[in-house]
Amino acid sequence: MHDAVLLGVLLAAIAIGFGLGIRYAYRRQQHSPASRTPGLSREYFVGLNYLLNEQPDEAINTFIHALDVNSDTIDTHIALGKLFRARGEADKAVSIHQNLLARPALSITTNETIQLELARDFIALAVHDRAQRLLRSLLEHSVNEALRLEAKRLLIDLLEREKEWQDALDVVQPLIKQQPAMRRPASHWLCELAQQEIDQSSRAIARKHLKKALQLDERCIRATLMLAELEMDNGHYAKAIERLDHIPQQDIAHVPTMLPALQRAYTRNNNLPGLESHLYKLLGQAPYTSVIVTLGELVHQRDGVDSAIERTGEWLSEAPSLGGLDYLVDLYLESERLAGKATPDTRLLLLKHHTDALLKGRPRHRCRRCGFSSDSLAWQCPSCRRWGTIKPITGVEGE
């Protein structure tokens, strides 16, 4: 990290030195037209000395003080501000950018570019109100489309951080057609608004938000799950099951996510045979550990432990998993207990000890974009902040 920072400072120093050299050469030519040999200022060599002695802070400060603010050096000052912000010193970046804005005779484009950088500085410092004012001002007054688009992106990100879901939707709405990637986050913002309405017992409004979320992103698992829960709250269990039945087509990886809601819907509807049939269908689509264990428990309750052992063993032979093995060992231990065996088989206990140890602390969900893992499901990844990228971990070591 230190080497990368030093390299960045070195590149900035070279750019600054080039500017200083031109300025110095120009001044020499003004006083002595016969002289055409360019030179570098003393400050440049002082800065380089700091740099070579691994004193980047002193080097940057020297370069800043040596470099006049004019049309030829604006870009260099902006670059230095970015460098400070990247190094985690956004307060210094603010000073540089505010100093630039105080200069007269800046072009409109330059002024707006600096305002955009200053907004980034304030975001880095978590001074969100000032950043938001700057970005809204740019959106209101700027005619530069590229700059307006970048300001919108920053403002959307800022509103999302502040959990101002409706404001974020208002800003993003005109961008949806040109920026289809914004459909997914917008659908989750609608889910957030729906949850707020549910908390306030405004279920009809929540339903509208959720249906709009699915219009924006037809693969929004979260909206489907929430609509199914609303159906169950109203006692419409068949409709809830119908909603949940769409999830494997939306994203097969979220079958484990939907299983608890599916079980509740069938159980409240007093339809365990329907649940078993549904689970067999899911087993053909997604032979995940959670499906096998849930189906195994149904067989266990209806036909007894030995039947559950036989069927679970068959399913695991097709889709082996550590979690499935752990469940099968539990069934064998119960079978021994029911058979009247005084002490469990030590070999089974040893196997159970190992499966428990391997499963202990193992994450159940992982972000498919950045690899962040956790035990619980989050709809927005805390690491990369992408929506809908965290999914259950499946396979041999999954679930």
Backbone torsions as a table, in degrees:
resi	resn	phi	psi	omega
1	MET	NA	-44.0	180.0
2	HIS	-61.8	-42.3	178.7
3	ASP	-62.4	-38.1	-179.5
4	ALA	-66.1	-42.1	178.1
5	VAL	-63.3	-43.7	-179.2
6	LEU	-62.1	-39.0	177.5
7	LEU	-63.8	-41.2	178.5
8	GLY	-62.3	-43.1	178.1
9	VAL	-63.0	-40.4	-179.7
10	LEU	-61.9	-44.1	178.8
11	LEU	-62.6	-42.7	177.4
12	ALA	-62.3	-40.2	-179.3
13	ALA	-63.2	-39.9	179.1
14	ILE	-62.9	-43.0	179.5
15	ALA	-63.9	-43.0	179.5
16	ILE	-64.8	-43.5	179.8
17	GLY	-60.4	-39.0	177.3
18	PHE	-60.4	-44.3	179.0
19	GLY	-65.1	-41.9	178.8
20	LEU	-64.0	-39.0	-179.7
21	GLY	-63.4	-42.9	178.5
22	ILE	-62.8	-44.1	-179.5
23	ARG	-62.2	-43.1	-178.0
24	TYR	-66.6	-40.6	179.1
25	ALA	-63.9	-38.9	-179.8
26	TYR	-64.3	-41.3	179.7
27	ARG	-64.7	-38.4	179.1
28	ARG	-65.4	-37.7	179.8
29	GLN	-68.0	-33.3	179.2
30	GLN	-65.4	-38.8	-178.0
31	HIS	-86.9	-28.0	-178.0
32	SER	-139.8	83.5	-176.5
33	PRO	-55.0	-25.7	-178.0
34	ALA	-72.8	-22.7	-178.1
35	SER	-86.8	127.0	-179.3
36	ARG	-121.5	10.3	-177.0
37	THR	-88.3	114.5	-179.7
38	PRO	-68.8	150.9	177.8
39	GLY	-134.6	167.6	178.0
40	LEU	-112.5	145.7	-177.2
41	SER	-70.7	160.7	178.1
42	ARG	-62.6	-37.2	-178.1
43	GLU	-60.7	-33.3	-179.0
44	TYR	-63.7	-43.1	-179.8
45	PHE	-70.7	-32.1	175.0
46	VAL	-64.1	-43.6	178.3
47	GLY	-62.6	-42.6	178.3
48	LEU	-63.2	-36.9	179.0
49	ASN	-63.0	-43.7	175.6
50	TYR	-60.0	-40.8	-176.5
51	LEU	-64.5	-44.9	-178.9
52	LEU	-68.0	-22.8	177.2
53	ASN	-95.1	18.5	177.3
54	GLU	54.4	48.2	174.2
55	GLN	-122.6	70.0	-173.1
56	PRO	-62.8	-35.0	-179.6
57	ASP	-61.6	-47.3	179.4
58	GLU	-64.9	-37.6	179.2
59	ALA	-61.5	-47.2	-178.3
60	ILE	-64.7	-43.5	-180.0
61	ASN	-61.4	-38.9	178.5
62	THR	-63.3	-45.4	-179.9
63	PHE	-63.1	-40.0	-179.2
64	ILE	-63.2	-46.0	-178.0
65	HIS	-68.2	-28.2	-177.6
66	ALA	-81.1	-21.6	-170.6
67	LEU	-96.9	116.5	175.9
68	ASP	-66.0	153.1	174.4
69	VAL	-93.9	111.0	175.4
70	ASN	-150.7	-179.3	-174.8
71	SER	-60.4	-25.1	-178.8
72	ASP	-84.2	-18.1	-174.0
73	THR	-115.1	-0.9	-179.6
74	ILE	-55.3	-47.7	-177.9
75	ASP	-60.3	-36.0	179.9
76	THR	-67.6	-41.2	176.8
77	HIS	-63.4	-41.7	178.1
78	ILE	-61.8	-41.8	178.4
79	ALA	-62.1	-38.6	177.9
80	LEU	-65.7	-39.1	176.5
81	GLY	-60.5	-43.8	177.6
82	LYS	-61.4	-39.3	-180.0
83	LEU	-63.2	-44.9	177.2
84	PHE	-60.0	-44.1	-178.4
85	ARG	-63.4	-41.2	179.1
86	ALA	-64.4	-28.4	179.1
87	ARG	-85.4	3.6	179.6
88	GLY	83.9	15.5	179.5
89	GLU	-114.5	61.3	-175.9
90	ALA	-65.6	-24.4	178.5
91	ASP	-63.5	-38.0	176.8
92	LYS	-69.8	-36.4	176.5
93	ALA	-62.1	-39.9	177.5
94	VAL	-59.4	-45.0	-179.4
95	SER	-59.7	-43.5	-179.8
96	ILE	-64.3	-47.8	-175.9
97	HIS	-70.4	-36.3	176.4
98	GLN	-67.8	-36.6	176.7
99	ASN	-62.9	-38.1	178.0
100	LEU	-66.1	-42.0	-178.5
101	LEU	-66.3	-24.3	179.6
102	ALA	-76.8	-10.7	-178.5
103	ARG	-77.6	139.4	178.0
104	PRO	-77.4	167.1	171.0
105	ALA	63.2	27.4	172.2
106	LEU	-78.0	143.0	175.5
107	SER	-68.2	159.0	-179.0
108	ILE	-60.3	-44.0	-179.0
109	THR	-62.4	-43.6	179.4
110	THR	-64.0	-44.3	179.7
111	ASN	-59.1	-44.5	-178.9
112	GLU	-69.5	-35.5	176.8
113	THR	-62.2	-41.8	179.6
114	ILE	-66.8	-40.0	177.6
115	GLN	-60.2	-39.8	178.6
116	LEU	-63.0	-43.2	178.1
117	GLU	-65.4	-37.6	178.9
118	LEU	-65.4	-37.7	176.4
119	ALA	-61.2	-41.2	176.9
120	ARG	-62.5	-38.4	177.5
121	ASP	-60.6	-46.7	-178.1
122	PHE	-64.7	-36.8	176.8
123	ILE	-63.2	-42.8	178.9
124	ALA	-63.0	-30.0	178.9
125	LEU	-89.5	-0.1	-178.0
126	ALA	64.8	25.3	173.4
127	VAL	-93.6	73.1	-167.2
128	HIS	-72.2	-29.8	-178.5
129	ASP	-65.7	-41.9	179.5
130	ARG	-69.8	-38.0	176.6
131	ALA	-62.3	-42.7	-178.4
132	GLN	-64.6	-39.8	178.5
133	ARG	-62.5	-42.8	179.2
134	LEU	-62.2	-45.6	-176.8
135	LEU	-67.7	-40.2	178.2
136	ARG	-66.7	-35.6	176.6
137	SER	-64.0	-41.3	178.0
138	LEU	-63.9	-41.1	179.7
139	LEU	-66.1	-30.0	-178.0
140	GLU	-80.1	-34.7	-170.5
141	HIS	-112.1	-26.0	-174.5
142	SER	-72.3	143.3	175.0
143	VAL	-108.9	1.0	178.9
144	ASN	-83.1	109.5	-173.4
145	GLU	-64.0	-41.0	179.9
146	ALA	-62.9	-41.5	-179.7
147	LEU	-70.1	-38.1	177.9
148	ARG	-62.5	-40.3	179.3
149	LEU	-63.2	-43.4	179.3
150	GLU	-66.2	-38.6	177.6
151	ALA	-63.6	-38.8	177.7
152	LYS	-63.8	-43.1	179.7
153	ARG	-61.8	-43.0	178.7
154	LEU	-65.2	-41.2	-179.0
155	LEU	-66.5	-40.7	177.7
156	ILE	-61.1	-45.4	178.6
157	ASP	-61.2	-40.4	-179.4
158	LEU	-67.1	-44.9	179.4
159	LEU	-63.7	-35.8	177.2
160	GLU	-64.4	-43.4	178.6
161	ARG	-61.8	-34.7	-179.2
162	GLU	-84.1	-1.6	-178.8
163	LYS	60.7	32.2	175.4
164	GLU	-93.2	75.6	-168.4
165	TRP	-63.6	-44.7	-177.7
166	GLN	-65.8	-41.5	178.0
167	ASP	-62.6	-40.0	178.0
168	ALA	-62.6	-41.4	178.1
169	LEU	-63.9	-39.7	179.7
170	ASP	-62.6	-38.8	-179.3
171	VAL	-73.1	-38.9	-173.2
172	VAL	-80.5	-21.7	-173.8
173	GLN	-51.4	-46.4	179.5
174	PRO	-68.1	-14.4	-175.8
175	LEU	-94.1	-10.5	-171.3
176	ILE	-56.3	-44.5	-177.1
177	LYS	-67.3	-41.0	-179.1
178	GLN	-81.6	-22.6	-177.1
179	GLN	-125.8	73.7	-176.7
180	PRO	-59.5	-22.5	178.6
181	ALA	-64.9	-17.5	-179.9
182	MET	-79.6	-8.4	-179.3
183	ARG	-62.7	-42.0	-178.0
184	ARG	-64.1	-53.6	178.5
185	PRO	-59.9	-37.7	180.0
186	ALA	-62.7	-37.3	178.7
187	SER	-64.6	-35.7	178.7
188	HIS	-74.0	-32.5	174.8
189	TRP	-62.9	-38.1	176.3
190	LEU	-64.9	-36.8	175.4
191	CYS	-64.2	-37.6	177.1
192	GLU	-63.8	-42.9	177.3
193	LEU	-64.1	-39.3	178.5
194	ALA	-61.5	-41.0	179.5
195	GLN	-63.9	-38.3	176.8
196	GLN	-62.1	-41.5	179.3
197	GLU	-67.0	-38.8	177.6
198	ILE	-62.2	-42.2	179.6
199	ASP	-62.5	-26.9	179.5
200	GLN	-99.1	13.4	178.1
201	SER	62.9	28.7	176.2
202	SER	-105.1	68.8	-172.5
203	ARG	-69.2	-31.2	179.6
204	ALA	-64.1	-43.0	177.8
205	ILE	-67.4	-39.5	178.0
206	ALA	-59.4	-42.3	-179.9
207	ARG	-61.1	-39.8	178.6
208	LYS	-63.5	-42.8	178.1
209	HIS	-60.4	-42.5	-175.9
210	LEU	-69.5	-38.8	177.4
211	LYS	-66.6	-37.1	176.7
212	LYS	-67.5	-35.1	177.4
213	ALA	-60.6	-41.4	178.9
214	LEU	-71.0	-27.1	173.7
215	GLN	-68.0	-37.4	178.3
216	LEU	-73.0	-42.1	-178.5
217	ASP	-139.5	101.0	-176.2
218	GLU	-66.1	-11.8	179.1
219	ARG	-101.6	18.1	-178.9
220	CYS	-74.9	95.0	-179.8
221	ILE	-58.5	-40.6	-176.2
222	ARG	-59.2	-44.4	-179.7
223	ALA	-64.1	-40.7	179.1
224	THR	-63.8	-43.7	178.5
225	LEU	-62.1	-42.0	-178.3
226	MET	-68.7	-38.1	176.8
227	LEU	-64.8	-39.1	177.5
228	ALA	-63.0	-40.6	178.5
229	GLU	-64.4	-38.5	177.8
230	LEU	-64.1	-39.1	177.6
231	GLU	-63.0	-41.4	179.1
232	MET	-66.3	-36.9	178.0
233	ASP	-61.0	-30.6	179.1
234	ASN	-90.1	2.7	179.6
235	GLY	80.0	12.9	-179.5
236	HIS	-95.5	74.1	-172.4
237	TYR	-70.6	-37.0	178.8
238	ALA	-63.5	-39.8	177.9
239	LYS	-66.9	-37.2	177.7
240	ALA	-62.8	-43.7	179.2
241	ILE	-63.2	-39.3	178.5
242	GLU	-62.7	-40.6	176.3
243	ARG	-61.4	-49.0	-176.2
244	LEU	-64.6	-28.4	-178.8
245	ASP	-67.0	-14.4	177.8
246	HIS	-81.2	-18.8	-171.8
247	ILE	-62.2	-42.2	177.6
248	PRO	-58.4	-30.5	176.6
249	GLN	-77.2	-30.7	177.9
250	GLN	-70.0	-48.4	179.8
251	ASP	-164.6	105.1	-175.6
252	ILE	-58.9	-27.0	-177.7
253	ALA	-66.7	-18.2	-177.6
254	HIS	-95.3	13.8	174.1
255	VAL	-56.3	-45.2	177.1
256	PRO	-60.4	-30.7	-179.7
257	THR	-67.4	-35.9	-175.1
258	MET	-84.1	-17.7	-172.2
259	LEU	-57.2	-45.1	179.8
260	PRO	-58.6	-42.3	179.1
261	ALA	-66.5	-38.8	179.4
262	LEU	-63.3	-43.5	178.0
263	GLN	-61.3	-43.9	-179.6
264	ARG	-62.2	-42.5	-177.4
265	ALA	-62.6	-47.2	-179.7
266	TYR	-68.8	-39.0	-178.4
267	THR	-66.3	-44.9	179.1
268	ARG	-66.7	-25.1	178.2
269	ASN	-89.3	5.9	179.9
270	ASN	52.6	49.7	-176.0
271	ASN	-135.6	64.1	178.7
272	LEU	-66.3	-35.6	174.2
273	PRO	-60.1	-36.5	176.7
274	GLY	-65.4	-39.1	177.5
275	LEU	-62.7	-45.1	-179.7
276	GLU	-61.2	-43.4	178.0
277	SER	-62.0	-41.7	179.3
278	HIS	-64.5	-39.5	-179.9
279	LEU	-67.1	-36.6	176.3
280	TYR	-63.1	-38.4	177.0
281	LYS	-63.7	-43.7	178.4
282	LEU	-64.3	-36.0	179.7
283	LEU	-60.6	-35.8	176.9
284	GLY	-72.3	-29.7	-179.9
285	GLN	-85.4	-41.8	-173.9
286	ALA	-146.8	89.7	-177.9
287	PRO	-75.7	62.2	-178.3
288	TYR	-84.6	160.0	-179.2
289	THR	-56.4	-43.8	-177.6
290	SER	-62.2	-37.1	178.0
291	VAL	-66.9	-45.6	-179.7
292	ILE	-61.2	-45.1	-178.1
293	VAL	-66.6	-42.7	179.5
294	THR	-63.3	-42.9	178.0
295	LEU	-67.1	-39.7	178.0
296	GLY	-60.2	-38.5	179.0
297	GLU	-66.7	-36.4	177.1
298	LEU	-63.8	-45.0	178.0
299	VAL	-63.1	-40.0	179.2
300	HIS	-58.9	-47.9	-177.6
301	GLN	-67.3	-34.9	-175.4
302	ARG	-87.9	-44.2	-170.6
303	ASP	-113.2	-4.9	178.4
304	GLY	100.4	169.7	-171.4
305	VAL	-68.8	-37.3	-177.1
306	ASP	-66.7	-38.6	175.8
307	SER	-64.9	-39.9	178.5
308	ALA	-62.7	-39.1	177.9
309	ILE	-62.3	-45.9	-177.3
310	GLU	-63.3	-48.7	-176.9
311	ARG	-69.8	-41.2	179.5
312	THR	-62.6	-40.4	177.3
313	GLY	-60.4	-40.4	177.9
314	GLU	-63.4	-45.4	-178.3
315	TRP	-66.2	-39.4	-178.8
316	LEU	-70.6	-25.1	176.6
317	SER	-66.5	-26.1	177.5
318	GLU	-89.2	-31.0	-177.5
319	ALA	-140.2	74.9	-176.5
320	PRO	-66.3	146.4	176.7
321	SER	-158.1	154.6	-179.7
322	LEU	-66.2	-42.1	178.9
323	GLY	-64.4	-38.3	177.7
324	GLY	-65.3	-40.1	178.1
325	LEU	-63.2	-41.7	178.8
326	ASP	-60.1	-42.4	178.2
327	TYR	-65.5	-40.3	-179.6
328	LEU	-64.4	-38.2	177.1
329	VAL	-63.0	-41.1	176.8
330	ASP	-58.2	-41.2	179.0
331	LEU	-63.8	-42.5	178.7
332	TYR	-63.5	-40.8	178.5
333	LEU	-64.1	-39.6	177.4
334	GLU	-66.5	-39.0	178.9
335	SER	-60.4	-41.9	178.5
336	GLU	-64.7	-40.0	180.0
337	ARG	-64.4	-44.2	-179.7
338	LEU	-67.0	-27.3	178.3
339	ALA	-77.3	-3.6	175.8
340	GLY	90.6	13.1	-179.7
341	LYS	-71.6	128.2	-173.9
342	ALA	-66.5	-44.0	-179.6
343	THR	-125.6	137.6	-179.1
344	PRO	-64.5	156.8	176.4
345	ASP	-62.9	124.3	-177.7
346	THR	-61.8	-29.2	179.1
347	ARG	-67.2	-39.4	176.8
348	LEU	-66.5	-40.6	178.6
349	LEU	-63.1	-39.9	178.4
350	LEU	-64.7	-42.5	178.6
351	LEU	-63.7	-42.2	178.2
352	LYS	-62.4	-40.0	177.9
353	HIS	-59.4	-43.0	-178.1
354	HIS	-70.5	-42.1	179.4
355	THR	-65.5	-39.4	177.0
356	ASP	-61.1	-44.1	-178.5
357	ALA	-64.3	-39.4	-178.9
358	LEU	-71.1	-32.3	-179.1
359	LEU	-83.6	-23.3	-175.9
360	LYS	-63.3	128.1	177.0
361	GLY	75.6	2.3	-179.7
362	ARG	-78.0	128.7	-179.1
363	PRO	-65.7	151.1	-178.4
364	ARG	-105.2	-13.9	-178.5
365	HIS	-135.1	149.6	-179.7
366	ARG	-145.6	141.6	175.4
367	CYS	-74.6	127.4	-177.9
368	ARG	-77.4	-5.6	179.8
369	ARG	-101.1	-49.5	-174.4
370	CYS	-112.1	-10.4	178.4
371	GLY	90.3	-0.3	176.8
372	PHE	-56.8	135.9	-178.3
373	SER	-127.4	151.5	179.8
374	SER	-158.8	168.0	179.2
375	ASP	-78.7	-38.0	-176.3
376	SER	-101.2	161.0	-180.0
377	LEU	-84.8	130.5	172.4
378	ALA	-121.8	136.0	-177.4
379	TRP	-77.3	-24.4	172.9
380	GLN	-116.8	128.8	-179.1
381	CYS	-67.1	125.3	179.0
382	PRO	-65.7	-20.1	-176.8
383	SER	-88.2	-62.5	-177.1
384	CYS	-94.0	-7.9	175.7
385	ARG	65.4	19.8	174.0
386	ARG	-83.3	147.5	-178.8
387	TRP	-92.6	138.9	172.8
388	GLY	71.9	16.7	-177.7
389	THR	-97.6	-14.2	177.6
390	ILE	-85.4	126.2	-176.9
391	LYS	-137.8	160.9	177.7
392	PRO	-61.3	143.7	174.7
393	ILE	-83.1	122.8	-179.4
394	THR	-117.6	177.5	-180.0
395	GLY	104.2	-163.4	-174.7
396	VAL	-58.0	-41.5	-177.5
397	GLU	-104.6	8.7	-174.6
398	GLY	-84.6	169.5	175.4
399	GLU	55.5	NA	NA
